[in-house]
Amino acid sequence: MNITEVMTTDVESCTLKSSCNEVAMKMKELEIGSMPICENERLVGIVTDRDMVIKGIANNLSGETSISKLMTEDVIKGTPDMSVEQAAEIMSQYQIRRLPIVEGDKLVGMVSLGDLAIHNKSTEKAGKALEDISVPAEPNH
């Protein structure tokens, strides 16, 4: 099964000019845990709710701080020609729950672990990916 059959294509994004507050409010409104950051439809980064807490709030950054200070620039991405199994393997390997799908640099979709899990043919792969992603990290002491 091709990833285009399960990915979300109507993907909302924010820009480098967006503040942390703007991104957080949009994530709340859309009930999502990550937000792609784009400039002219080109994916330049991604920020997660965890980034907002660990890199933002825990470091006393203002809500007016540019999202560029919190986002991950080196984004793990997929392509529209990949299979669901390939996407699940990438997500498992990098322990990520969401995979942006790009054509060139243009964001064309997003696939989540939940998207993979609801399709019967990918249930085993999605289950394995979730198992790998959910392995508890060793605490930093």
MDTraj code that builds the backbone (N, CA, C; nanometers):
import mdtraj as md
import numpy as np

residues = "MET ASN ILE THR GLU VAL MET THR THR ASP VAL GLU SER CYS THR LEU LYS SER SER CYS ASN GLU VAL ALA MET LYS MET LYS GLU LEU GLU ILE GLY SER MET PRO ILE CYS GLU ASN GLU ARG LEU VAL GLY ILE VAL THR ASP ARG ASP MET VAL ILE LYS GLY ILE ALA ASN ASN LEU SER GLY GLU THR SER ILE SER LYS LEU MET THR GLU ASP VAL ILE LYS GLY THR PRO ASP MET SER VAL GLU GLN ALA ALA GLU ILE MET SER GLN TYR GLN ILE ARG ARG LEU PRO ILE VAL GLU GLY ASP LYS LEU VAL GLY MET VAL SER LEU GLY ASP LEU ALA ILE HIS ASN LYS SER THR GLU LYS ALA GLY LYS ALA LEU GLU ASP ILE SER VAL PRO ALA GLU PRO ASN HIS".split()
xyz = np.array([
    [0.0848, -0.1177, 0.0000],
    [0.0000, 0.0000, 0.0000],
    [0.0892, 0.1237, 0.0000],
    [0.0533, 0.2208, -0.0819],
    [0.1296, 0.3437, -0.0939],
    [0.0917, 0.4420, 0.0174],
    [0.1892, 0.5201, 0.0622],
    [0.1686, 0.6147, 0.1722],
    [0.0622, 0.7190, 0.1378],
    [0.0449, 0.7508, 0.0094],
    [-0.0549, 0.8504, -0.0299],
    [-0.1973, 0.8041, 0.0001],
    [-0.2157, 0.6742, 0.0180],
    [-0.3485, 0.6209, 0.0484],
    [-0.3881, 0.6413, 0.1940],
    [-0.2916, 0.6709, 0.2812],
    [-0.3220, 0.6854, 0.4236],
    [-0.2856, 0.8219, 0.4809],
    [-0.2066, 0.9001, 0.4088],
    [-0.1601, 1.0280, 0.4646],
    [-0.2702, 1.1343, 0.4595],
    [-0.2572, 1.2306, 0.5481],
    [-0.3428, 1.3484, 0.5483],
    [-0.2829, 1.4461, 0.4485],
    [-0.3665, 1.4981, 0.3581],
    [-0.3145, 1.5905, 0.2575],
    [-0.3473, 1.7360, 0.2877],
    [-0.4458, 1.7597, 0.3708],
    [-0.4837, 1.8962, 0.4077],
    [-0.4077, 1.9343, 0.5347],
    [-0.2786, 1.9597, 0.5191],
    [-0.1907, 1.9822, 0.6342],
    [-0.1776, 2.1311, 0.6628],
    [-0.2065, 2.1677, 0.7860],
    [-0.1881, 2.3064, 0.8310],
    [-0.0410, 2.3247, 0.8666],
    [0.0078, 2.4471, 0.8518],
    [0.1455, 2.4767, 0.8900],
    [0.1539, 2.6190, 0.9430],
    [0.2673, 2.6497, 1.0032],
    [0.2979, 2.7844, 1.0485],
    [0.4251, 2.8275, 0.9760],
    [0.4651, 2.9526, 0.9977],
    [0.5851, 3.0044, 0.9316],
    [0.6913, 3.0392, 1.0349],
    [0.8101, 3.0695, 0.9861],
    [0.9201, 3.1084, 1.0747],
    [0.8873, 3.2349, 1.1536],
    [0.7947, 3.3157, 1.1036],
    [0.7557, 3.4398, 1.1710],
    [0.6553, 3.4153, 1.2832],
    [0.6002, 3.2950, 1.2906],
    [0.5005, 3.2639, 1.3936],
    [0.5646, 3.2625, 1.5320],
    [0.4891, 3.3113, 1.6298],
    [0.5370, 3.3071, 1.7685],
    [0.4998, 3.1721, 1.8297],
    [0.5634, 3.1406, 1.9396],
    [0.5316, 3.0165, 2.0119],
    [0.3837, 3.0145, 2.0503],
    [0.3310, 3.1286, 2.0957],
    [0.1893, 3.1359, 2.1324],
    [0.0994, 3.1046, 2.0134],
    [0.1294, 3.1624, 1.8975],
    [0.0480, 3.1388, 1.7782],
    [0.0478, 2.9906, 1.7408],
    [0.1646, 2.9296, 1.7446],
    [0.1753, 2.7872, 1.7101],
    [0.1009, 2.7023, 1.8127],
    [0.1185, 2.7337, 1.9403],
    [0.0507, 2.6572, 2.0456],
    [-0.1011, 2.6680, 2.0316],
    [-0.1512, 2.7861, 2.0033],
    [-0.2957, 2.8047, 1.9873],
    [-0.3487, 2.7274, 1.8660],
    [-0.2728, 2.7275, 1.7587],
    [-0.3147, 2.6547, 1.6391],
    [-0.3126, 2.5034, 1.6654],
    [-0.2107, 2.4566, 1.7376],
    [-0.2030, 2.3142, 1.7711],
    [-0.3208, 2.2754, 1.8606],
    [-0.3557, 2.3626, 1.9538],
    [-0.4704, 2.3363, 2.0418],
    [-0.5996, 2.3305, 1.9613],
    [-0.6181, 2.4286, 1.8743],
    [-0.7395, 2.4360, 1.7923],
    [-0.7551, 2.3119, 1.7033],
    [-0.6442, 2.2672, 1.6458],
    [-0.6477, 2.1532, 1.5543],
    [-0.6351, 2.0178, 1.6258],
    [-0.6074, 2.0240, 1.7570],
    [-0.5871, 1.9036, 1.8383],
    [-0.4786, 1.8139, 1.7789],
    [-0.3621, 1.8763, 1.7545],
    [-0.2483, 1.8035, 1.6990],
    [-0.1264, 1.8196, 1.7886],
    [-0.0312, 1.7286, 1.7754],
    [0.0875, 1.7293, 1.8606],
    [0.2134, 1.7795, 1.7930],
    [0.2047, 1.8093, 1.6642],
    [0.3211, 1.8666, 1.5954],
    [0.2735, 1.9604, 1.4858],
    [0.3580, 2.0561, 1.4546],
    [0.3235, 2.1555, 1.3533],
    [0.4409, 2.1716, 1.2567],
    [0.4162, 2.1485, 1.1282],
    [0.5206, 2.1760, 1.0298],
    [0.5413, 2.3267, 1.0178],
    [0.6651, 2.3655, 0.9956],
    [0.6987, 2.5056, 0.9756],
    [0.7440, 2.5184, 0.8300],
    [0.6726, 2.6017, 0.7548],
    [0.6976, 2.6145, 0.6109],
    [0.7219, 2.7589, 0.5722],
    [0.7974, 2.7768, 0.4669],
    [0.8161, 2.9060, 0.4028],
    [0.7888, 2.8838, 0.2552],
    [0.6857, 2.9492, 0.2022],
    [0.6461, 2.9331, 0.0621],
    [0.6251, 2.7859, 0.0264],
    [0.5515, 2.7148, 0.1106],
    [0.5173, 2.5730, 0.0951],
    [0.6360, 2.4788, 0.1136],
    [0.7546, 2.5317, 0.1377],
    [0.8753, 2.4515, 0.1569],
    [0.8896, 2.4186, 0.3054],
    [0.9007, 2.2894, 0.3375],
    [0.9165, 2.2472, 0.4766],
    [1.0554, 2.2865, 0.5254],
    [1.0591, 2.3692, 0.6300],
    [1.1880, 2.4144, 0.6843],
    [1.2105, 2.3661, 0.8275],
    [1.1067, 2.3093, 0.8888],
    [1.1215, 2.2612, 1.0253],
    [0.9923, 2.2005, 1.0756],
    [0.9987, 2.1503, 1.1972],
    [0.8808, 2.0951, 1.2628],
    [0.8957, 2.1208, 1.4123],
    [0.7840, 2.1441, 1.4786],
    [0.7861, 2.1642, 1.6233],
    [0.6778, 2.0758, 1.6838],
    [0.7089, 2.0163, 1.7971],
    [0.6139, 1.9298, 1.8665],
    [0.5710, 1.9936, 1.9973],
    [0.4645, 1.9393, 2.0536],
    [0.4203, 1.9885, 2.1842],
    [0.5309, 1.9676, 2.2879],
    [0.6056, 1.8612, 2.2723],
    [0.7171, 1.8341, 2.3640],
    [0.8255, 1.9421, 2.3493],
    [0.8553, 1.9828, 2.2252],
    [0.9518, 2.0917, 2.2027],
    [0.9077, 2.2178, 2.2748],
    [0.7773, 2.2464, 2.2678],
    [0.7242, 2.3674, 2.3308],
    [0.7513, 2.3655, 2.4819],
    [0.7352, 2.2487, 2.5419],
    [0.7557, 2.2374, 2.6866],
    [0.9042, 2.2349, 2.7221],
    [0.9796, 2.1444, 2.6605],
    [1.1197, 2.1240, 2.6980],
    [1.2100, 2.2395, 2.6548],
    [1.1952, 2.2855, 2.5308],
    [1.2815, 2.3925, 2.4799],
    [1.2270, 2.5309, 2.5126],
    [1.0962, 2.5421, 2.5317],
    [1.0350, 2.6725, 2.5541],
    [1.0072, 2.7012, 2.6992],
    [0.9016, 2.6426, 2.7514],
    [0.8572, 2.6716, 2.8884],
    [0.9661, 2.6410, 2.9910],
    [1.0318, 2.5248, 2.9777],
    [1.1345, 2.4863, 3.0755],
    [1.2558, 2.5794, 3.0726],
    [1.2706, 2.6554, 2.9650],
    [1.3800, 2.7524, 2.9545],
    [1.3316, 2.8959, 2.9694],
    [1.2093, 2.9103, 3.0228],
    [1.1514, 3.0423, 3.0496],
    [1.1434, 3.1329, 2.9269],
    [1.1246, 3.0736, 2.8090],
    [1.1092, 3.1562, 2.6892],
    [0.9691, 3.2162, 2.6863],
    [0.9603, 3.3347, 2.6347],
    [0.8333, 3.4055, 2.6227],
    [0.7476, 3.3420, 2.5144],
    [0.6176, 3.3563, 2.5283],
    [0.5253, 3.3096, 2.4265],
    [0.5416, 3.3844, 2.2956],
    [0.6060, 3.4996, 2.3019],
    [0.6299, 3.5792, 2.1807],
    [0.7581, 3.5377, 2.1086],
    [0.8303, 3.4426, 2.1655],
    [0.9528, 3.3924, 2.1029],
    [0.9204, 3.3338, 1.9659],
    [1.0065, 3.3579, 1.8695],
    [0.9885, 3.3017, 1.7351],
    [0.9961, 3.1490, 1.7421],
    [0.9064, 3.0844, 1.6701],
    [0.9029, 2.9381, 1.6699],
    [1.0327, 2.8798, 1.6152],
    [1.1066, 2.9588, 1.5384],
    [1.2340, 2.9116, 1.4835],
    [1.3337, 2.8748, 1.5934],
    [1.3156, 2.9295, 1.7129],
    [1.4044, 2.8983, 1.8256],
    [1.3771, 2.7588, 1.8831],
    [1.2566, 2.7054, 1.8596],
    [1.2177, 2.5773, 1.9183],
    [1.2106, 2.4626, 1.8186],
    [1.1986, 2.4952, 1.6911],
    [1.1727, 2.3904, 1.5925],
    [1.2971, 2.3067, 1.5632],
    [1.2721, 2.1884, 1.5149],
    [1.3771, 2.1007, 1.4649],
    [1.3927, 2.1312, 1.3170],
    [1.5137, 2.1636, 1.2762],
    [1.5379, 2.1995, 1.1359],
    [1.5679, 2.0771, 1.0496],
    [1.6363, 1.9799, 1.1057],
    [1.6750, 1.8604, 1.0313],
    [1.5611, 1.7585, 1.0409],
    [1.4579, 1.7795, 0.9598],
    [1.3344, 1.7008, 0.9691],
    [1.3489, 1.5677, 0.8972],
    [1.3078, 1.4611, 0.9640],
    [1.2983, 1.3296, 0.9006],
    [1.1735, 1.3341, 0.8134],
    [1.1869, 1.3003, 0.6844],
    [1.0763, 1.3141, 0.5902],
    [1.0558, 1.1860, 0.5113],
    [0.9359, 1.1747, 0.4560],
    [0.9044, 1.0684, 0.3627],
    [0.8679, 1.1297, 0.2291],
    [0.8460, 1.0421, 0.1299],
    [0.8087, 1.0876, -0.0030],
    [0.6812, 1.0168, -0.0477],
    [0.6063, 1.0779, -0.1405],
    [0.4788, 1.0196, -0.1835],
    [0.4910, 0.8826, -0.2504],
    [0.6085, 0.8479, -0.2982],
    [0.6240, 0.7194, -0.3661],
    [0.6596, 0.6047, -0.2718],
    [0.6728, 0.6317, -0.1426],
    [0.7097, 0.5248, -0.0500],
    [0.5880, 0.4430, -0.0083],
    [0.6154, 0.3232, 0.0384],
    [0.5079, 0.2354, 0.0865],
    [0.4790, 0.2650, 0.2334],
    [0.3656, 0.2176, 0.2779],
    [0.3284, 0.2297, 0.4187],
    [0.4335, 0.1597, 0.5053],
    [0.4807, 0.0462, 0.4587],
    [0.5823, -0.0284, 0.5346],
    [0.7119, 0.0501, 0.5474],
    [0.7524, 0.1173, 0.4399],
    [0.8738, 0.1996, 0.4456],
    [0.8569, 0.3143, 0.5447],
    [0.7402, 0.3771, 0.5432],
    [0.7132, 0.4864, 0.6376],
    [0.7189, 0.4348, 0.7809],
    [0.6584, 0.3192, 0.8061],
    [0.6591, 0.2607, 0.9406],
    [0.8017, 0.2289, 0.9847],
    [0.8841, 0.1806, 0.8928],
    [1.0241, 0.1500, 0.9267],
    [1.1001, 0.2768, 0.9642],
    [1.0793, 0.3847, 0.8881],
    [1.1459, 0.5123, 0.9183],
    [1.1006, 0.5643, 1.0545],
    [0.9708, 0.5597, 1.0786],
    [0.9171, 0.6092, 1.2054],
    [0.9702, 0.5270, 1.3219],
    [0.9828, 0.3978, 1.3031],
    [1.0373, 0.3099, 1.4059],
    [1.1854, 0.3396, 1.4290],
    [1.2603, 0.3501, 1.3205],
    [1.4045, 0.3742, 1.3292],
    [1.4363, 0.5037, 1.4034],
    [1.3611, 0.6100, 1.3735],
    [1.3890, 0.7408, 1.4326],
    [1.3018, 0.7711, 1.5547],
    [1.2169, 0.6758, 1.5926],
    [1.1268, 0.6892, 1.7074],
    [1.0444, 0.8173, 1.6999],
    [0.9762, 0.8336, 1.5857],
    [0.8884, 0.9486, 1.5667],
    [0.7456, 0.9014, 1.5422],
    [0.6501, 0.9808, 1.5824],
    [0.5081, 0.9462, 1.5705],
    [0.4422, 1.0095, 1.4487],
    [0.5098, 1.1068, 1.3874],
    [0.4536, 1.1758, 1.2715],
    [0.5623, 1.1939, 1.1671],
    [0.5261, 1.1713, 1.0412],
    [0.6231, 1.1801, 0.9325],
    [0.5698, 1.2739, 0.8240],
    [0.6349, 1.3893, 0.8052],
    [0.5943, 1.4775, 0.6956],
    [0.6285, 1.4116, 0.5616],
    [0.5408, 1.4265, 0.4657],
    [0.5627, 1.3734, 0.3318],
    [0.5881, 1.4921, 0.2392],
    [0.7026, 1.4897, 0.1713],
    [0.7413, 1.6009, 0.0855],
    [0.7689, 1.5542, -0.0569],
    [0.7411, 1.6439, -0.1486],
    [0.7754, 1.6243, -0.2890],
    [0.8745, 1.7351, -0.3205],
    [1.0006, 1.6992, -0.3389],
    [1.1062, 1.8007, -0.3413],
    [1.1167, 1.8523, -0.1989],
    [1.0996, 1.9816, -0.1804],
    [1.0952, 2.0404, -0.0458],
    [0.9540, 2.0782, -0.0052],
    [0.8580, 2.0587, -0.0957],
    [0.7203, 2.1017, -0.0721],
    [0.6455, 1.9990, 0.0146],
    [0.5856, 2.0472, 0.1222],
    [0.5048, 1.9624, 0.2093],
    [0.3758, 1.9262, 0.1378],
    [0.3520, 1.7956, 0.1188],
    [0.2310, 1.7507, 0.0494],
    [0.1414, 1.6638, 0.1364],
    [0.1911, 1.6256, 0.2546],
    [0.1096, 1.5428, 0.3422],
    [0.1777, 1.5156, 0.4743],
    [0.1032, 1.4501, 0.5614],
    [0.1561, 1.4109, 0.6921],
    [0.0960, 1.2759, 0.7254],
    [0.1767, 1.1872, 0.7768],
    [0.1266, 1.0565, 0.8190],
    [0.1625, 1.0380, 0.9661],
    [0.0663, 0.9890, 1.0412],
    [0.0895, 0.9637, 1.1834],
    [0.0882, 0.8136, 1.2071],
    [0.1377, 0.7753, 1.3208],
    [0.1350, 0.6343, 1.3579],
    [-0.0087, 0.5847, 1.3604],
    [-0.1006, 0.6701, 1.4030],
    [-0.2421, 0.6341, 1.4042],
    [-0.2953, 0.6070, 1.2645],
    [-0.2488, 0.6861, 1.1647],
    [-0.2896, 0.6629, 1.0263],
    [-0.2488, 0.5231, 0.9822],
    [-0.1290, 0.4833, 1.0200],
    [-0.0790, 0.3516, 0.9812],
    [-0.1561, 0.2413, 1.0534],
    [-0.1868, 0.2655, 1.1794],
    [-0.2508, 0.1620, 1.2614],
    [-0.3928, 0.1304, 1.2175],
    [-0.4627, 0.2261, 1.1571],
    [-0.6022, 0.2007, 1.1223],
    [-0.6188, 0.1282, 0.9890],
    [-0.5093, 0.1066, 0.9185],
    [-0.5169, 0.0335, 0.7926],
    [-0.4669, -0.1083, 0.8135],
    [-0.5519, -0.2042, 0.7895],
    [-0.5247, -0.3445, 0.8202],
    [-0.3921, -0.3958, 0.7673],
    [-0.3574, -0.3623, 0.6457],
    [-0.2354, -0.4150, 0.5864],
    [-0.1106, -0.3670, 0.6590],
    [-0.1213, -0.2557, 0.7283],
    [-0.0026, -0.2014, 0.7947],
    [-0.0063, -0.2188, 0.9457],
    [-0.1059, -0.2863, 0.9979],
    [-0.1218, -0.2974, 1.1426],
    [0.0009, -0.3571, 1.2096],
    [0.0549, -0.4640, 1.1520],
    [0.1717, -0.5275, 1.2126],
    [0.2908, -0.4326, 1.2139],
    [0.3161, -0.3654, 1.1012],
    [0.4277, -0.2703, 1.0938],
    [0.4054, -0.1527, 1.1883],
    [0.2834, -0.1006, 1.1918],
    [0.2535, 0.0123, 1.2803],
    [0.2690, -0.0298, 1.4253],
    [0.2242, -0.1502, 1.4565],
    [0.2385, -0.2014, 1.5929],
    [0.3843, -0.2118, 1.6326],
    [0.4674, -0.2598, 1.5420],
    [0.6110, -0.2713, 1.5679],
    [0.6713, -0.1323, 1.5843],
    [0.6309, -0.0383, 1.4977],
    [0.6819, 0.0985, 1.5081],
    [0.6441, 0.1593, 1.6428],
    [0.5175, 0.1411, 1.6831],
    [0.4722, 0.1945, 1.8120],
    [0.5500, 0.1306, 1.9261],
    [0.5726, 0.0015, 1.9167],
    [0.6494, -0.0685, 2.0205],
    [0.7892, -0.0084, 2.0312],
    [0.8554, 0.0143, 1.9169],
    [0.9903, 0.0709, 1.9171],
    [0.9914, 0.2148, 1.9673],
    [0.8914, 0.2926, 1.9265],
    [0.8843, 0.4337, 1.9671],
    [0.8549, 0.4453, 2.1151],
    [0.7799, 0.3506, 2.1683],
    [0.7345, 0.3580, 2.3073],
    [0.8347, 0.3008, 2.4067],
    [0.9495, 0.2537, 2.3599],
    [1.0509, 0.2021, 2.4516],
    [1.0952, 0.3168, 2.5407],
    [1.0852, 0.2974, 2.6716],
    [1.1223, 0.4070, 2.7606],
    [1.2721, 0.4406, 2.7496],
    [1.2996, 0.5679, 2.7507],
    [1.4384, 0.6130, 2.7479],
    [1.4975, 0.5984, 2.8872],
    [1.6269, 0.5803, 2.8920],
    [1.6946, 0.5766, 3.0215],
    [1.6986, 0.7187, 3.0761],
    [1.6685, 0.7361, 3.2036],
    [1.6705, 0.8720, 3.2602],
    [1.8126, 0.9289, 3.2618],
    [1.8216, 1.0586, 3.2405],
    [1.9513, 1.1281, 3.2504],
    [1.9771, 1.1586, 3.3962],
    [2.0880, 1.1131, 3.4442],
    [2.1235, 1.1429, 3.5843],
    [2.2471, 1.2260, 3.5910],
])
top = md.Topology()
chain = top.add_chain()
for i, resn in enumerate(residues, 1):
    res = top.add_residue(resn, chain, resSeq=i)
    for name in ("N", "CA", "C"):
        top.add_atom(name, md.element.get_by_symbol(name[0]), res)
traj = md.Trajectory(xyz[None], top)
